[in-house]
Amino acid sequence: MQFKGYRRADGRIGIRNQVAVVSTVLCSSTVARRIAETAGAVAITHEAGCGQLGPEKEYTARVLQGVVTHPNVGAVLIVGLGCEQIDPELLVQAAQPKPARCISIQKMGGPTAAIASGIQMAREMMAAVSRAERQPAGLDELILATQCGSSDTGSGLASNPAVGALADLLVEAGGTVLMGETAGLYGAAGILARRAVSPEVADRIFEITDTIERCYQRMGKSIAEANPTPGNIAGGLTTLVEKALGGVRKGGTYPIQGVLRPAERVAGKGLWIMDTSVGLGACATSDMLAGGAQIMAYTTGRGNPLGSPIAPVIKITATEETAGSLGEIIDFDASPVLRGDETIAECGRRLLDEVLAVANGRLTQAEKLDNYVFAIGRIAA
């Protein structure tokens, strides 16, 4: 099976052709957003980039490098303040040979001049990337990120297993699948470790889940107090283990090849775990997409509208009420599985058709609504 995407100079294939206006620091976010809104580009803004040292600074730099080199991004405009720790010039260098430029609010003489100059640059980049044409690519070139949010009982029973069936189809075709949300893996670490390709990978699975629990213990808390969330509980989930056992089904059945750092670029095929950062669900989304995933399958029971500015996010629900009342934000209805009208395998194949349609250019509901969020979390230690 094939789709058509944008072939980049590094050989990777993109399924979108965005001009990304990227802030290096919170202080330049407003300027970046106004440039992007006026020029028709996408804004990548966040709250990091200043006052960070060691692993935190390295992590932020890795996320932003993953963004500017992402195959869905055809050109990049970096917007800096001028005194932050993240160097705009280094991001420009990382993005090349794609069109990439940077501006400094302080050097430009303030936000007004920076916005005016940035709009002109972004419009020139928009014209340049518009000349790119889609080329054929196979499923072996696709990296799928998986995530769940606002989960309910239907998530673990139907929509997550359907994503797992999709994951198996992609891995069988030579593609790559990512599981993240480390806090959500904690209750199922033993099951995941048994699927590791080596004892070393199994040890890493336990290491990352134990680390996240220690973060909570230092506050005198347990991760089980935060997960499941109040919304999860209202949706019928009762314990962290119950939620985790349903959540990990998104990864299908194939062996786990390794454990990646937050936002680390995926370098292999098959199924991988990413030790995503601590923070909002959007942080895990940003980590996996910055790692190179061109598309995300996101299951939601009670409904979650958020998408990402750098990759399409397909929202999947198995809850019939959610598919009806929140149809504006749902892309795929897996409720036939719960009604007994469709098997999980059949739903997975239908979901693969949806993924291919989106890869070929069909807009997701989040894209239609411009409902984008990008966030950088913090490193668990």
Secondary structure, 3 states (H helix, E strand, C coil): CEEEEEECCCCCEECCCEEEEEECCHHHHHHHHHHHHHHCCEEECCCCCCCCCHHHHHHHHHHHHHHHCCCCEEEEEEEECCCCCCCHHHHHHHHCCCCEEEEEHHHHCCHHHHHHHHHHHHHHHHHHHCCCCCEEEEHHHCEEEEEECCCCHHHHHHHHHHHHHHHHHHHHCCCEEEECCHHHHHHHHHHHHCCECCHHHHHHHHHHHHHHHHHHHCCCCCHHHCCCCHHHHHCCCCCHHHHHHHHHHHHCCCCEEEEECCCCCCCCCEEEEECCCECCHHHHHHHHHHCCCCEEEEECCCCCCCECCCCCEEEEECCHHHHHHCHHHCCEECHHHHHCCCCHHHHHHHHHHHHHHHHCCCCCHHHHHCCECCCCCECCC
